[in-house]
């Protein structure tokens, strides 16, 4: 039914990385129950003498998460071809495409998200059941922020309790504030929940691998899928999405002097959904 794509590296990026990743993966796994469901973690450019991020935190992942998890390791030698074109150590479009290309072909849906998200169902259904009857399109969720002082107190080995607790905080502490984005992306922070048919993502040649400077990869995808199905649709009536905030440390992507992809070139100026120059080789095909 559903392949969940996430990526990262074993480098303590941001604040309290290991807890954020374990908490998020364990909670996602708790919401997946179909036989073909999977969580695809692309470990991108971790030094060769380090374990991948999921391996480093294996003892804090639930048995359910370990059963669903597949790890794809992109080594520093494979990153070398991009090194002179970017300042970043982890490349989002490359990483996501590595997972997309190798995702289970029996799954209809791909959920592209991040390892600091926790999803709370509006009913008792599993994640796959919540989206199983959706028409082909791109779907987004608003992102509700959970401060560090809250999420770091959760038990990462108790995903059911964590999901329930965050659901209570959402209403009791007034976290459920929807922040709208542009017409292209519907909500602010769209990259934390992009649900689309697997066949459509293959049909448009995956994520845009020219975008190696950070930012707007999600908007680019939304714009390109918009040529097929129109603007993104919402599933806020079925799910809430909570983001474990991690701004106690400034990361390269959030510095005031950061370099980023050109939104005019890669979003506003697009005229077609496909990327002919990467049609045959995206996702480190060989």
C-alpha positions in Angstrom: 0.0 0.0 0.0 2.5 2.6 1.2 6.3 3.3 0.9 7.5 6.0 3.3 10.7 7.8 2.1 13.0 9.6 4.6 16.7 10.4 4.5 19.6 11.6 6.6 23.1 10.9 7.8 24.9 9.9 11.0 26.1 13.4 11.8 23.9 14.8 14.6 22.5 17.4 12.3 20.3 19.8 14.2 19.3 19.3 17.8 19.1 15.9 19.5 19.1 14.1 16.2 19.1 10.5 17.4 16.1 10.9 19.6 14.1 12.8 16.9 14.8 10.0 14.3 14.0 7.1 16.6 10.8 8.8 17.9 9.7 9.6 14.3 10.4 6.2 12.8 8.9 4.3 15.7 5.7 6.4 15.5 5.5 6.1 11.7 5.9 2.3 12.0 3.1 2.1 14.5 0.8 3.5 11.8 1.7 1.1 9.1 0.0 -2.3 9.0 -0.4 -3.4 5.4 1.7 -6.4 4.3 3.8 -4.4 1.7 4.2 -1.2 3.8 7.8 -0.1 4.2 10.0 2.7 5.6 12.9 3.5 3.3 15.8 5.3 5.0 18.5 6.7 2.7 21.7 7.2 4.7 23.5 9.8 2.5 27.2 10.4 2.8 27.9 9.2 6.3 31.7 8.6 6.6 32.7 5.1 5.7 34.0 4.3 9.2 30.7 5.2 10.8 27.5 3.1 10.9 24.4 4.5 9.2 22.1 6.5 11.3 19.5 3.8 11.8 22.2 1.3 12.7 23.6 3.7 15.3 20.2 3.9 17.0 19.1 0.3 16.5 18.6 -0.3 20.2 16.1 2.6 20.3 14.0 1.3 17.4 10.9 -0.9 18.1 10.7 -4.4 16.7 7.9 -3.2 14.4 10.1 -0.3 13.0 13.1 -2.7 12.4 10.8 -5.1 10.5 9.5 -2.3 8.2 12.9 -0.5 7.8 15.0 -0.8 4.6 18.3 1.1 4.6 20.1 2.3 1.4 23.6 3.6 2.0 25.0 6.2 -0.4 28.7 6.4 0.4 31.1 9.4 0.2 32.6 7.9 -3.0 29.1 8.1 -4.7 28.7 11.7 -3.5 31.9 12.7 -5.1 30.3 13.4 -8.5 28.2 16.2 -6.9 30.8 17.6 -4.4 32.0 20.5 -6.6 28.4 21.6 -7.3 27.1 22.0 -3.7 28.1 23.0 -0.2 25.7 20.4 1.3 26.7 17.1 2.8 23.3 15.5 2.2 21.5 16.0 -1.1 17.7 15.7 -0.8 16.7 15.0 -4.4 19.4 12.4 -4.9 18.6 10.7 -1.6 14.8 10.6 -2.2 15.3 9.3 -5.7 17.5 6.5 -4.5 14.6 5.3 -2.3 11.9 6.0 -4.9 13.6 3.9 -7.6 14.0 1.0 -5.2 10.6 1.2 -3.5 8.2 -1.8 -3.5 6.4 -1.7 -7.0 3.4 -3.3 -5.3 2.7 -0.2 -3.3 0.4 2.4 -4.9 1.4 5.4 -2.7 4.7 7.1 -1.9 4.9 9.3 1.2 7.9 11.6 1.1 8.5 13.0 4.6 11.2 13.6 7.2 12.5 12.0 10.4 11.2 14.6 12.7 7.5 14.1 11.9 4.8 12.4 13.9 1.4 11.7 12.4 -1.7 11.5 14.4 -4.8 9.9 12.8 -8.2 11.7 13.2 -9.7 8.3 13.7 -8.4 4.8 14.6 -7.3 3.9 11.1 -3.8 3.0 10.0 -2.0 5.4 7.7 -2.5 3.2 4.7 -6.2 2.8 5.4 -6.5 6.6 5.8 -5.3 7.2 2.2 -6.4 4.0 0.4 -9.5 5.6 -1.2 -7.9 8.8 -2.4 -8.0 9.8 -6.0 -4.6 10.1 -7.8 -3.1 13.5 -6.9 -0.6 15.1 -4.7 -1.7 15.5 -1.1 -0.3 17.8 1.6 -0.7 18.3 5.3 -0.2 21.4 7.4 2.7 21.2 9.8 2.1 21.8 13.5 5.2 22.7 15.5 6.0 20.8 18.8 8.7 22.6 20.8 11.8 20.8 22.0 10.7 21.1 25.6 7.7 18.9 24.8 8.9 16.2 22.4 12.2 15.5 24.1 10.2 14.3 27.1 8.5 11.6 25.2 9.5 7.9 25.4 10.8 7.0 22.0 10.1 3.3 22.7 6.4 4.0 23.4 5.1 5.2 20.0 1.4 4.6 20.9 1.8 6.7 24.0 3.7 9.4 22.1 1.1 9.6 19.3 -1.7 9.9 21.9 0.2 12.5 24.0 1.0 14.7 21.0 -2.7 14.4 19.9 -3.7 15.8 23.3 -1.1 18.5 23.2 -2.4 19.6 19.8 -5.7 20.7 21.2 -4.9 21.4 24.9 -1.8 23.5 24.1 -3.2 25.1 20.9 -0.5 23.6 18.6 -3.0 23.0 15.8 -2.4 26.2 13.9 -2.6 25.9 10.1 -0.1 28.1 8.2 -1.0 28.5 4.5 1.6 28.6 1.8 1.3 29.6 -1.9 -1.2 28.1 -4.3 1.6 25.8 -5.5 2.2 24.1 -2.2 -1.0 24.8 -0.2 0.7 24.8 3.2 3.9 26.1 4.7 6.6 23.4 5.0 5.1 21.0 2.4 8.1 18.7 2.3 7.1 17.2 5.5 4.1 15.4 3.9 4.0 14.8 0.2 1.8 11.9 -0.7 1.6 10.9 -4.4 1.0 7.9 -6.5 4.2 5.9 -7.2 3.4 5.7 -10.9 3.1 9.5 -11.2 6.5 10.0 -9.5 8.1 7.6 -11.9 6.3 9.2 -14.8 7.8 12.6 -14.1 11.4 11.3 -13.6 11.4 11.5 -9.8 12.7 14.5 -7.8 14.7 17.1 -9.6 18.4 16.2 -9.2 19.6 19.6 -10.5 18.5 21.1 -7.2 21.7 20.6 -5.2 21.8 23.8 -3.1 18.9 23.2 -0.7 15.3 24.4 -0.4 12.3 24.3 -2.8 12.7 20.6 -3.7 9.2 20.1 -2.3 7.8 23.1 -4.2 9.4 21.9 -7.4 7.7 18.5 -7.0 4.3 20.1 -6.3 4.6 22.3 -9.4 5.5 19.4 -11.6 2.8 17.1 -10.3 0.4 20.1 -10.7 0.7 19.8 -14.4 -0.9 16.3 -14.0 -3.5 16.8 -11.3 -3.8 20.4 -10.5 -2.8 22.0 -7.2 -2.1 19.8 -4.1 -5.1 18.6 -2.1 -5.3 18.3 1.6 -5.8 15.3 3.9 -6.1 17.4 7.1 -9.6 15.9 7.6 -7.9 12.5 8.1 -4.5 13.2 9.7 -2.6 15.8 11.7 1.2 16.1 11.2 3.4 17.3 14.0 7.0 18.5 13.5 9.6 18.1 16.3 11.2 21.5 16.2 15.0 21.5 16.3 16.1 25.1 16.1 18.2 25.2 19.3 21.1 24.7 16.9 21.5 26.7 13.7 22.0 24.4 10.7 23.5 25.3 7.3 20.0 25.3 5.8 18.7 27.9 8.2 21.6 30.3 8.4 20.8 33.9 7.4 23.5 33.8 4.7 22.5 30.4 3.2 22.7 29.6 -0.5 19.7 28.0 -2.0 18.1 26.8 -5.2 16.6 29.4 -7.5 12.8 29.3 -7.0 12.2 31.2 -10.3 14.1 28.6 -12.3 12.9 25.5 -10.4 9.4 26.4 -9.5 7.8 29.5 -11.1 9.4 29.1 -14.4 8.6 25.4 -15.0 6.6 24.5 -18.1 6.5 20.7 -18.0 6.4 18.0 -15.4 9.2 15.8 -16.7 13.0 16.2 -16.6 14.3 14.8 -19.9 18.0 15.0 -19.0 17.6 12.7 -16.0 14.9 10.4 -17.5 17.0 7.2 -17.5 19.4 7.6 -14.7 17.8 9.3 -11.7 18.2 7.8 -8.3 21.8 6.5 -8.9 20.3 4.0 -11.3 23.5 2.0 -11.9 
